[in-house]
């Protein structure tokens, strides 16, 4: 499972999610963040300020995360 570390947060790609739109799963708690457009599918355990930070990091690194997604799934 590819993992991208950004400012102390780990964004993971799960191989079983190939049939879903590009997204990342983040951290010890779990937040599923769609990459196009950047939005929250679900959040289990993050408070709002921390979730806002994760979303900001996803937006700032969207191109990089999508590139890794596409390389991993050969799209």
Secondary structure, DSSP 8 states (H G I E B T S, - for coil): --EEEETTEEEE--GGGTTS-SEEEETTTEEEEEETTEEEEEEES--HHHHHHHHHHHHHTHHHHHHHHHHHHT-
